[in-house]
Amino acid sequence: MKKNVIAMMGVVCMAALLTACAGSGTKTETGTTAAEQKEAAGKLVMVTNAEFPPYEYYDKNDIVGIDADIARAIADKMGVELEIQDMAFDSLIPAVQSGKADFTAAGMTVNEDRKKNVDFTDTYAEAAQVIIVKEGSEIKTPDDLTGKKIGVQTGTTGDIYADDIENADVQRFNKGMEAVMALTQSKIDAVIIDREPAKVFVKENAGLVILDEAFTEEEYAIAVKKDNKELLDKINSAIKELKESGELKKIVDKYITAE
């Protein structure tokens, strides 16, 4: 009898070890990822890059912002719990592709390259890439960026579009603030970044201005794993409800006030 009990305990311990060793993106014996298991258990995993105010940023230990609040509202409508994980921007889509996360909301622009790797929900915000320069700069329009040193955040649409600027020396930074700091120190001539974070950076750093003419116009959406139509439809349904009820506008207005 004791041998049977000991043997059974060994089986239980081995199972626990195997479960603990399975990473969040690793397939289990049931063929599902950890993110898929959490979804089935009433939990969704969202990944973001919390360096992009007012869309996502830290308030003490909490990730807050437009995307975070919209994601929480979507989770509430779906009747599930939301877990938000912070990581580098260029790791977001791979995390969704691998199943480590259910979706990403990170001020992410819908474009053809990204559509090859993930499926996008309906758009929930319009945005623009703008140009930050120092006061008195000779750069007055996007055309003046030719041949200049330009700072961008790695993996963003500003990073993608900057490559099209003739003879530009594009310098990539892990965080938008790092690019802005390089500008204040005159290490670069301009920064290309989303309009709303740009407003925050200019407000917090004297001597910087945003050019009147936008660099690009774009739309933001949530990205989910390719062919996960069930989750895509659920999120789209929630986004539609949030738009129709006015709740989405209230979330945006909470973080972006009229100038």
Buried (B, 14 or more C-beta within 10 A) or exposed (E): EEEEEEEEEEEEEEEEEEEEEBEBBEEEEEEBBBBBBBBEEEBBBBBBBBBBBBBBBEEEEEBBBBBBBBBBBBBEBBEBBBBBBBBBBBBBBBBBBBBBBBBBBBBBBBBEEBEEEBBBBBBBBEBBBBBBBBEEBEBEEBEBBEEBBBBBBBBBBBBBBBEEBEEBEBBBBBBBBBBBBBBBEEEBBBBBBBBBBBBBBBEEBEEBBBBEEBBBEBBBBBBBBBEBEEBBEBBBBBBEBBEEEEBBEEBBEEBBEEE
